[in-house]
Amino acid sequence: MPKNATFSVADSTALAAKLIKMADTRGRRAPISKAMRKRIIEAHGSRCFYCGRESKPLEIEHMLPVSRGGTTTENNLVPACKACNLKKHSQTYEEWQTRRGRR
């Protein structure tokens, strides 16, 4: 912003509203649409990302957990069987691999 720029009350109110909304949703899981869920499962051949087994139903899992800063975007979501999802819990994918002796 230039040195002589002014910031109106409306601008500061709008900014405050955006910051409050961001703070309110931080660390929460955004909803995953049915279409996104279907794309993620199909992209992985209807198999668990972690063990490779075909399992039904598959859960949608955050590779980088929301509690650790992960987002609910398709590049952070993978299908997982319930057993793998429970074992991974709040670990990152790298931590999970290391603890399973895959590194």
Secondary structure as GFF3:
##gff-version 3
##sequence-region A 1 103
A	DSSP	alpha_helix	9	25	.	.	.	ID=ss1
A	DSSP	alpha_helix	34	43	.	.	.	ID=ss2
A	DSSP	beta_strand	59	62	.	.	.	ID=ss3
A	DSSP	three_ten_helix	66	68	.	.	.	ID=ss4
A	DSSP	three_ten_helix	74	76	.	.	.	ID=ss5
A	DSSP	beta_strand	77	80	.	.	.	ID=ss6
A	DSSP	alpha_helix	82	88	.	.	.	ID=ss7
A	DSSP	alpha_helix	93	99	.	.	.	ID=ss8
###
